[in-house]
């Protein structure tokens, strides 16, 4: 271990030893050895041995030099072997540390220069125990006994199967993936197919992604696929739709995926045009449930409604199609800089399901769908993870509690026209960019002319839900409401709608201090807090 690696070890150990180990911070921290260069392009070239379940190949990495340095941190899981690293055709020295490695480049590289290196590697990649929740490769066979291979690595990381700069803040501007597999099956990747040929017993295909892409969204699908083609028309433009399904499933898939075009129309109305138009939209049948792989969405819901056939009453859409396609906007186009802010992806995408229901089935159906989501809220730990440590927050609440958080903010704004404008503005303003959670919160506050930070802070930063403490008491023949918020955030200020009987509705604005309100001749039984519009708990004191 050279003195540079030793210094890193000491820094990481001193800074994070209380809660996180060095392996966590190597992956999650944007250290000086990562920040001095910007990756602009990858070309991953692989050979897949489906019998031995091994991979081998190389990755070309193009990068721009931003600052003076010649020590580069890249990432590849330690169970995979790095054979050599070449720069300008010359082998480079490198040292491994857990799932990262450090390359020593020549000292004469200049700021502003565009350079490239090639990393050769091989090995047996991690196998997913339960994809997509437990990441890794999925080695299986179809009904005919042919190889059916996939990979899902969100959270686990792209470096679990290919060498890269595995930090979410740095996406390549474009990418190629070339894969060689047995000739009886085909590799389906992200983007558009550039070349495809068979030589002897092997088939080699190259796919090109023309947009920035999260490294964990880079995918590999190998199977005996049929290609179904369709077109989505928007004005004078047309979007190519491709459905890659196992042979024998063509008719079932053709009928089931009729819901894609109406969905794309709803999303275009809400958020703007599909963000990866030139690369097209694709669903690829997989042996695992699904994943939002950019432009090649993994689909494993078995052509069923809902979630493997389970869904709320009167709703008949395919959850995987609707949710994972929503991620093309929330997660793939607009991406987090740090996995601690994964709510940007999941909260917005989960609330997108509710917005879709509202557009297709109506407002009341949307409220029912939100109540369905509410049953899954965990509220045992914060949604926010810890920045710089590759640590995400509550894996359930970033979906369902986050969805309710956004609905609560919608009702705080109390102007649906403005709300929909803000959501569309987010999708357009930050398209094809990486952002921080604070950046999004500030944007929504600015656009709504409201300070939304206390609401975001309460829902994201704390496990417990805000509690409305209230008391109804008769005084001099009148009903008096006494109320306040009990929350971790002192200036938590989310309003609540109150109804008296069936006719009178108004909003109250609780704070951390008790307020009183004269409800006149109303009775206690007539007073209702509109629970299905807001996420809260209430008690009488």
C-alpha positions as CSV (number, residue, x, y, z in Angstrom):
1,X,0.0,0.0,0.0
2,X,1.6,3.3,-1.0
3,X,1.5,6.4,1.2
4,X,-1.4,7.9,-0.9
5,X,-3.6,4.9,-0.2
6,X,-2.5,4.9,3.5
7,X,-3.4,8.6,3.8
8,X,-6.9,7.9,2.4
9,X,-7.2,5.1,4.9
10,X,-6.4,7.4,7.8
11,X,-8.7,10.1,6.6
12,X,-11.7,7.8,6.0
13,X,-11.1,6.0,9.3
14,X,-11.0,9.2,11.4
15,X,-13.9,10.8,9.7
16,X,-16.4,8.0,9.6
17,X,-15.3,5.3,12.0
18,X,-18.2,6.1,14.4
19,X,-20.9,5.0,11.9
20,X,-19.5,3.9,8.6
21,X,-16.5,1.8,7.5
22,X,-13.9,2.7,4.9
23,X,-15.6,0.5,2.2
24,X,-18.7,2.6,2.5
25,X,-17.0,5.9,2.2
26,X,-14.7,4.8,-0.7
27,X,-17.9,4.2,-2.7
28,X,-20.1,7.0,-1.5
29,X,-17.6,9.9,-1.0
30,X,-16.7,12.2,-3.9
31,X,-13.0,12.3,-2.9
32,X,-10.3,14.3,-4.7
33,X,-9.3,11.2,-6.5
34,X,-12.7,11.2,-8.2
35,X,-13.5,14.8,-8.6
36,X,-10.5,15.8,-10.7
37,X,-11.9,14.1,-13.8
38,X,-15.3,13.9,-15.6
39,X,-16.3,10.7,-17.4
40,X,-17.8,11.5,-20.8
41,X,-18.0,8.1,-22.4
42,X,-17.8,4.3,-21.7
43,X,-17.5,1.5,-24.2
44,X,-18.0,-1.8,-22.3
45,X,-17.1,-4.9,-24.2
46,X,-18.0,-8.3,-22.7
47,X,-18.0,-12.0,-23.4
48,X,-20.6,-13.9,-21.4
49,X,-20.2,-17.6,-20.7
50,X,-23.7,-18.7,-19.8
51,X,-22.6,-22.2,-18.8
52,X,-19.8,-21.2,-16.5
53,X,-21.6,-18.1,-15.4
54,X,-18.5,-15.9,-16.0
55,X,-17.8,-12.6,-17.7
56,X,-14.6,-11.2,-19.2
57,X,-13.8,-8.2,-21.3
58,X,-12.7,-4.6,-21.0
59,X,-14.1,-1.1,-20.6
60,X,-12.8,2.0,-22.4
61,X,-13.2,5.1,-20.3
62,X,-13.0,8.5,-21.8
63,X,-12.7,11.4,-19.4
64,X,-11.9,15.2,-19.3
65,X,-9.3,16.5,-16.9
66,X,-10.8,19.1,-14.6
67,X,-7.9,19.6,-12.1
68,X,-4.3,18.7,-11.9
69,X,-3.9,15.1,-10.6
70,X,-2.7,11.8,-11.8
71,X,-4.2,9.4,-9.3
72,X,-7.6,8.1,-10.3
73,X,-10.1,6.2,-8.2
74,X,-12.3,3.8,-10.1
75,X,-14.4,1.0,-8.8
76,X,-14.8,-2.8,-9.4
77,X,-16.0,-5.3,-6.8
78,X,-13.1,-7.2,-5.3
79,X,-14.4,-10.6,-6.3
80,X,-13.6,-9.6,-10.0
81,X,-10.0,-9.7,-11.3
82,X,-8.4,-6.7,-13.0
83,X,-6.0,-8.1,-15.5
84,X,-4.4,-4.8,-16.6
85,X,-5.0,-1.1,-17.1
86,X,-3.7,0.6,-20.3
87,X,-3.3,4.3,-20.9
88,X,-2.0,5.3,-24.3
89,X,-1.3,1.6,-24.9
90,X,1.0,1.4,-21.9
91,X,0.3,-0.6,-18.7
92,X,-0.4,1.5,-15.6
93,X,0.3,0.7,-12.0
94,X,-2.8,0.2,-9.9
95,X,-3.7,-0.8,-6.4
96,X,-6.9,-2.3,-5.1
97,X,-8.7,-1.4,-1.9
98,X,-11.9,-3.2,-1.2
99,X,-14.3,-2.6,-4.2
100,X,-12.2,0.3,-5.5
101,X,-8.9,0.6,-7.2
102,X,-6.4,3.5,-7.8
103,X,-4.6,4.0,-11.1
104,X,-1.4,6.0,-11.4
105,X,-1.4,7.9,-14.6
106,X,1.6,9.9,-16.1
107,X,2.2,13.2,-14.4
108,X,2.1,15.2,-17.7
109,X,-1.6,15.1,-18.3
110,X,-3.0,18.6,-18.7
111,X,-6.2,20.3,-17.4
112,X,-8.8,20.4,-20.2
113,X,-7.4,17.4,-22.1
114,X,-9.7,14.5,-23.2
115,X,-8.1,11.2,-22.4
116,X,-8.9,7.5,-22.5
117,X,-7.9,4.3,-20.6
118,X,-8.8,0.7,-21.0
119,X,-9.4,-1.8,-18.2
120,X,-9.3,-5.5,-18.8
121,X,-11.0,-7.8,-16.2
122,X,-12.7,-11.1,-15.7
123,X,-14.5,-13.2,-13.1
124,X,-17.7,-14.5,-11.6
125,X,-20.1,-11.7,-10.9
126,X,-22.2,-11.6,-7.8
127,X,-25.4,-13.6,-8.1
128,X,-28.7,-11.9,-7.0
129,X,-30.5,-13.9,-4.4
130,X,-33.7,-12.0,-5.0
131,X,-33.5,-9.5,-7.8
132,X,-34.1,-6.7,-8.1
133,X,-34.1,-6.0,-4.3
134,X,-30.9,-8.0,-3.8
135,X,-28.7,-7.0,-6.7
136,X,-26.5,-9.0,-9.1
137,X,-26.7,-11.3,-12.0
138,X,-29.7,-13.5,-12.7
139,X,-28.7,-16.7,-14.5
140,X,-31.7,-18.8,-15.6
141,X,-33.2,-20.7,-18.5
142,X,-36.4,-20.3,-20.4
143,X,-39.0,-23.1,-21.0
144,X,-36.9,-24.4,-23.9
145,X,-33.8,-24.7,-21.8
146,X,-32.1,-21.7,-23.5
147,X,-30.0,-19.2,-21.5
148,X,-32.0,-16.3,-20.0
149,X,-29.7,-13.8,-18.3
150,X,-30.2,-10.5,-16.7
151,X,-28.7,-8.1,-14.2
152,X,-30.1,-5.6,-11.7
153,X,-27.7,-3.5,-9.5
154,X,-29.4,-0.4,-8.2
155,X,-28.0,0.1,-4.7
156,X,-25.4,-2.6,-5.2
157,X,-23.8,-0.6,-7.9
158,X,-22.6,-1.0,-11.5
159,X,-19.1,-1.8,-10.3
160,X,-20.5,-5.2,-9.1
161,X,-20.1,-6.3,-12.8
162,X,-18.1,-3.7,-14.7
163,X,-15.3,-1.2,-13.9
164,X,-16.4,2.4,-13.8
165,X,-16.4,5.5,-11.8
166,X,-19.2,4.3,-9.6
167,X,-20.4,7.6,-8.1
168,X,-23.9,8.7,-9.0
169,X,-22.9,12.3,-9.6
170,X,-20.9,11.4,-12.8
171,X,-22.8,10.0,-15.7
172,X,-21.3,9.5,-19.1
173,X,-22.7,11.6,-21.9
174,X,-23.1,8.5,-24.0
175,X,-22.2,4.9,-24.0
176,X,-21.7,1.7,-26.0
177,X,-22.2,-1.8,-24.8
178,X,-20.9,-4.7,-26.9
179,X,-21.7,-8.2,-25.7
180,X,-20.9,-11.7,-27.1
181,X,-23.1,-14.6,-26.1
182,X,-24.1,-18.0,-27.5
183,X,-25.5,-17.7,-31.0
184,X,-29.0,-19.2,-30.2
185,X,-29.8,-16.2,-28.0
186,X,-29.4,-12.4,-28.3
187,X,-28.1,-9.6,-26.1
188,X,-30.5,-6.7,-25.6
189,X,-29.0,-3.5,-24.2
190,X,-29.8,0.2,-23.6
191,X,-30.4,2.5,-26.5
192,X,-30.3,1.5,-30.1
193,X,-28.9,-1.6,-31.8
194,X,-25.8,-0.6,-33.9
195,X,-24.6,-4.0,-35.1
196,X,-25.4,-7.6,-34.7
197,X,-23.6,-10.6,-36.2
198,X,-23.1,-14.3,-35.7
199,X,-19.7,-15.9,-36.0
200,X,-19.3,-19.6,-35.4
201,X,-21.2,-20.4,-32.2
202,X,-21.3,-16.8,-30.9
203,X,-23.5,-13.8,-31.5
204,X,-22.1,-10.3,-30.9
205,X,-24.3,-7.2,-30.6
206,X,-23.5,-3.5,-30.0
207,X,-25.9,-1.0,-28.5
208,X,-25.4,2.7,-28.3
209,X,-26.9,5.1,-25.7
210,X,-26.9,8.7,-27.0
211,X,-28.0,10.3,-23.7
212,X,-26.4,10.5,-20.2
213,X,-27.1,7.4,-18.2
214,X,-26.8,6.3,-14.6
215,X,-24.2,3.5,-14.3
216,X,-26.6,1.3,-12.4
217,X,-29.1,1.7,-15.3
218,X,-26.7,0.1,-17.8
219,X,-28.1,-3.4,-18.4
220,X,-27.6,-6.7,-19.9
221,X,-30.4,-9.0,-21.1
222,X,-29.6,-12.3,-22.9
223,X,-32.4,-14.5,-24.1
224,X,-34.3,-16.1,-27.0
225,X,-36.2,-12.8,-27.7
226,X,-38.8,-11.8,-30.3
227,X,-39.0,-8.1,-31.1
228,X,-42.4,-6.5,-31.3
229,X,-42.5,-3.0,-32.8
230,X,-45.0,-0.1,-32.4
231,X,-45.0,3.7,-32.7
232,X,-46.2,6.4,-30.4
233,X,-47.3,9.5,-32.2
234,X,-46.9,13.0,-30.6
235,X,-47.8,15.8,-33.0
236,X,-45.5,15.4,-36.0
237,X,-43.0,13.3,-34.0
238,X,-42.9,9.5,-33.6
239,X,-41.3,7.5,-30.8
240,X,-40.2,4.0,-31.6
241,X,-41.6,1.4,-29.2
242,X,-39.9,-2.0,-28.9
243,X,-41.0,-5.0,-26.8
244,X,-38.5,-7.8,-26.4
245,X,-40.3,-10.9,-25.1
246,X,-39.4,-14.5,-25.0
247,X,-40.5,-16.5,-28.1
248,X,-44.0,-17.8,-27.5
249,X,-45.2,-14.8,-25.6
250,X,-45.7,-12.5,-28.6
251,X,-49.5,-12.4,-28.7
252,X,-49.9,-12.1,-25.0
253,X,-47.4,-9.2,-24.9
254,X,-48.9,-7.4,-27.9
255,X,-52.3,-7.2,-26.2
256,X,-50.9,-6.5,-22.7
257,X,-48.7,-3.6,-23.8
258,X,-51.5,-1.7,-25.5
259,X,-51.5,0.3,-22.3
260,X,-48.1,1.8,-23.1
261,X,-49.2,4.5,-25.5
262,X,-52.0,5.9,-23.3
263,X,-49.5,5.9,-20.5
264,X,-46.9,7.8,-22.5
265,X,-49.6,10.3,-23.5
266,X,-50.5,10.9,-19.8
267,X,-46.8,11.3,-18.9
268,X,-46.2,13.7,-21.8
269,X,-49.1,15.8,-20.6
270,X,-47.8,15.9,-17.1
271,X,-44.1,16.1,-17.5
272,X,-43.3,16.8,-21.2
273,X,-42.1,14.5,-24.0
274,X,-40.4,11.2,-23.2
275,X,-36.9,12.2,-22.2
276,X,-34.9,9.7,-24.3
277,X,-36.8,10.1,-27.6
278,X,-33.9,9.4,-30.0
279,X,-33.0,6.1,-28.1
280,X,-36.6,4.9,-28.1
281,X,-38.7,3.2,-25.5
282,X,-38.4,-0.5,-24.8
283,X,-39.7,-3.2,-22.4
284,X,-37.5,-6.3,-22.1
285,X,-39.0,-9.4,-20.5
286,X,-36.9,-10.6,-17.6
287,X,-37.0,-13.4,-15.1
288,X,-37.1,-10.9,-12.2
289,X,-39.9,-8.5,-11.5
290,X,-38.6,-5.3,-13.0
291,X,-36.1,-2.4,-13.0
292,X,-36.0,1.1,-14.6
293,X,-33.1,0.4,-16.9
294,X,-33.0,3.5,-19.2
295,X,-34.6,2.9,-22.6
296,X,-34.7,-0.9,-21.9
297,X,-37.0,-1.3,-18.9
298,X,-36.8,-4.7,-17.3
299,X,-40.3,-6.3,-17.3
300,X,-41.1,-9.4,-15.3
301,X,-44.8,-8.9,-14.2
302,X,-45.9,-11.9,-16.2
303,X,-48.3,-9.8,-18.3
304,X,-50.6,-9.4,-15.2
305,X,-52.5,-6.5,-13.9
306,X,-51.3,-4.7,-10.8
307,X,-48.4,-6.2,-9.0
308,X,-48.2,-9.9,-10.1
309,X,-52.0,-9.9,-10.2
310,X,-52.6,-8.0,-7.0
311,X,-54.1,-4.6,-7.3
312,X,-56.7,-2.2,-5.7
313,X,-60.3,-2.5,-6.7
314,X,-61.4,-1.1,-10.1
315,X,-57.8,-0.4,-11.2
316,X,-56.5,-2.6,-14.0
317,X,-53.1,-1.3,-15.1
318,X,-49.8,-3.1,-14.9
319,X,-47.9,-1.7,-12.0
320,X,-44.5,-2.5,-13.4
321,X,-45.2,-0.8,-16.7
322,X,-46.6,2.4,-15.1
323,X,-44.0,2.6,-12.2
324,X,-40.8,1.7,-14.1
325,X,-41.7,3.9,-17.0
326,X,-42.3,6.8,-14.6
327,X,-38.6,6.4,-13.7
328,X,-37.6,7.5,-17.1
329,X,-38.5,11.0,-15.9
330,X,-37.8,10.5,-12.1
331,X,-34.5,8.7,-11.7
332,X,-33.2,8.4,-15.3
333,X,-33.6,11.9,-16.7
334,X,-33.6,13.6,-13.3
335,X,-31.1,11.8,-11.2
336,X,-29.7,12.1,-7.6
337,X,-26.1,13.0,-6.9
338,X,-26.0,10.8,-3.8
339,X,-28.1,7.7,-2.9
340,X,-29.0,9.4,0.3
341,X,-31.4,11.5,-1.8
342,X,-33.0,8.4,-3.4
343,X,-36.4,9.9,-2.6
344,X,-36.0,12.1,-5.7
345,X,-36.4,9.0,-7.7
346,X,-38.8,6.9,-5.7
347,X,-41.1,9.5,-4.0
348,X,-41.8,11.3,-7.3
349,X,-42.2,8.1,-9.2
350,X,-44.6,6.6,-6.7
351,X,-46.7,9.8,-6.6
352,X,-46.7,9.6,-10.4
353,X,-48.7,6.4,-10.1
354,X,-51.3,8.4,-8.2
355,X,-51.3,11.1,-10.9
356,X,-51.7,8.5,-13.6
357,X,-54.7,7.1,-11.7
358,X,-56.1,10.6,-11.4
359,X,-55.8,11.2,-15.2
360,X,-57.3,7.8,-16.2
361,X,-59.8,7.0,-13.5
362,X,-60.5,10.4,-11.8
363,X,-59.7,12.4,-8.7
364,X,-61.6,10.2,-6.2
365,X,-59.9,7.0,-7.6
366,X,-56.6,8.8,-7.0
367,X,-57.5,9.4,-3.4
368,X,-58.4,5.7,-3.0
369,X,-55.1,4.8,-4.5
370,X,-53.3,7.0,-2.1
371,X,-55.1,5.3,0.8
372,X,-53.9,2.0,-0.6
373,X,-50.3,3.3,-0.6
374,X,-50.7,4.6,2.9
375,X,-51.1,1.1,4.3
376,X,-47.5,0.4,3.3
377,X,-45.9,3.3,5.3
378,X,-43.3,2.0,7.8
379,X,-42.3,5.2,9.7
380,X,-39.5,3.5,11.6
381,X,-36.5,5.4,10.2
382,X,-35.9,8.5,8.1
383,X,-36.3,8.6,4.3
384,X,-33.0,10.5,4.0
385,X,-29.8,8.5,4.1
386,X,-26.4,9.8,5.1
387,X,-24.6,11.7,2.3
388,X,-21.1,10.6,1.3
389,X,-21.4,7.0,2.7
390,X,-23.4,5.1,0.0
391,X,-26.2,4.8,2.5
392,X,-29.9,5.2,1.5
393,X,-32.8,5.8,3.9
394,X,-35.9,3.8,4.6
395,X,-36.4,1.6,1.6
396,X,-40.2,1.5,2.0
397,X,-41.0,5.0,3.0
398,X,-39.0,6.6,0.2
399,X,-41.9,5.2,-1.9
400,X,-45.1,5.5,0.0
401,X,-44.4,8.1,2.7
402,X,-42.7,10.1,0.0
403,X,-45.7,9.9,-2.2
404,X,-47.9,11.2,0.7
405,X,-45.4,13.9,1.4
406,X,-45.8,15.2,-2.1
407,X,-49.6,15.0,-1.9
408,X,-49.5,16.9,1.3
409,X,-47.3,19.6,-0.4
410,X,-49.8,19.7,-3.3
411,X,-52.6,20.4,-0.8
412,X,-50.4,23.0,1.0
413,X,-50.0,24.8,-2.3
414,X,-53.8,24.5,-2.7
415,X,-53.7,25.4,-6.4
416,X,-53.7,22.4,-8.7
417,X,-52.9,24.5,-11.8
418,X,-49.8,25.8,-10.1
419,X,-48.9,22.3,-8.7
420,X,-49.0,20.7,-12.1
421,X,-47.0,23.6,-13.5
422,X,-44.3,23.1,-10.8
423,X,-44.1,19.3,-11.5
424,X,-43.7,19.9,-15.2
425,X,-41.2,22.6,-14.6
426,X,-39.1,20.2,-12.5
427,X,-39.2,17.6,-15.2
428,X,-38.1,20.2,-17.8
429,X,-35.7,22.4,-15.8
430,X,-33.6,19.5,-14.5
431,X,-33.9,17.1,-17.5
432,X,-30.8,15.0,-18.1
433,X,-29.2,16.3,-14.9
434,X,-28.0,15.2,-11.5
435,X,-29.4,17.2,-8.6
436,X,-29.3,17.3,-4.8
437,X,-32.5,17.0,-2.7
438,X,-32.0,20.6,-1.3
439,X,-31.8,21.9,-4.9
440,X,-35.2,20.4,-5.6
441,X,-36.8,21.6,-2.4
442,X,-35.5,25.1,-3.0
443,X,-36.9,25.0,-6.6
444,X,-40.4,24.0,-5.4
445,X,-40.4,26.6,-2.6
446,X,-39.4,29.3,-5.1
447,X,-42.0,28.3,-7.7
448,X,-44.8,27.9,-5.1
449,X,-44.0,31.2,-3.3
450,X,-44.1,29.2,-0.1
451,X,-41.4,28.0,2.4
452,X,-41.8,24.2,2.0
453,X,-38.6,23.4,3.7
454,X,-40.1,22.6,7.1
455,X,-42.6,20.1,5.6
456,X,-39.8,18.4,3.6
457,X,-37.5,18.4,6.6
458,X,-40.2,16.7,8.8
459,X,-41.2,14.0,6.3
460,X,-37.7,13.3,5.0
461,X,-35.5,13.7,8.1
462,X,-37.5,12.0,10.8
463,X,-39.2,8.6,11.1
464,X,-42.2,9.8,13.0
465,X,-45.2,11.4,11.4
466,X,-46.4,14.8,12.5
467,X,-49.2,14.6,15.0
468,X,-52.1,17.0,15.2
469,X,-53.1,17.5,18.8
470,X,-56.5,18.9,19.2
471,X,-59.4,19.3,21.6
472,X,-63.1,20.2,20.9
473,X,-64.9,21.8,23.9
474,X,-68.2,23.6,24.3
475,X,-67.9,27.1,25.8
476,X,-70.8,29.5,26.2
477,X,-72.9,27.5,23.7
478,X,-70.1,27.5,21.1
479,X,-67.8,24.8,19.9
480,X,-64.1,25.7,20.4
481,X,-61.3,23.9,18.5
482,X,-57.9,24.0,20.1
483,X,-55.1,22.6,18.0
484,X,-51.4,22.4,17.3
485,X,-48.8,20.4,15.5
486,X,-46.4,18.1,17.4
487,X,-43.4,17.6,15.2
488,X,-39.7,17.3,15.3
489,X,-39.4,20.5,13.1
490,X,-40.3,23.5,15.2
491,X,-41.7,25.6,12.4
492,X,-43.6,22.7,10.7
493,X,-46.5,24.5,9.2
494,X,-48.6,22.2,7.0
495,X,-52.2,23.3,6.7
496,X,-55.2,20.9,7.1
497,X,-58.7,21.1,5.6
498,X,-61.5,20.9,8.1
499,X,-65.2,20.2,7.3
500,X,-68.3,20.8,9.4
501,X,-71.1,18.6,8.2
502,X,-71.4,18.3,4.4
503,X,-71.3,22.0,3.5
504,X,-68.7,24.0,5.3
505,X,-65.0,23.5,4.5
506,X,-62.1,25.6,5.4
507,X,-58.3,25.4,6.1
508,X,-56.5,25.7,9.4
509,X,-52.8,26.5,9.8
510,X,-51.5,24.7,12.9
511,X,-48.0,25.6,14.3
512,X,-46.1,24.2,17.2
513,X,-48.1,26.4,19.6
514,X,-51.8,25.9,20.4
515,X,-54.3,28.0,18.5
516,X,-58.1,28.3,19.1
517,X,-60.9,28.6,16.6
518,X,-64.6,29.3,17.2
519,X,-66.7,26.8,15.3
520,X,-70.0,28.4,16.4
521,X,-73.0,26.1,16.7
522,X,-71.3,23.1,15.2
523,X,-71.3,19.8,17.1
524,X,-68.4,17.6,17.8
525,X,-69.7,14.8,15.5
526,X,-69.9,17.2,12.6
527,X,-66.2,18.2,12.7
528,X,-64.0,16.2,10.4
529,X,-60.3,16.5,9.4
530,X,-60.0,15.5,5.8
531,X,-57.7,12.5,6.4
532,X,-57.5,11.2,2.9
533,X,-55.9,14.4,1.7
534,X,-53.1,14.7,4.2
535,X,-50.7,12.4,6.0
536,X,-50.9,12.9,9.8
537,X,-51.9,11.4,13.1
538,X,-54.4,12.9,15.4
539,X,-55.3,12.6,19.1
540,X,-57.4,14.4,21.7
541,X,-55.6,15.9,24.7
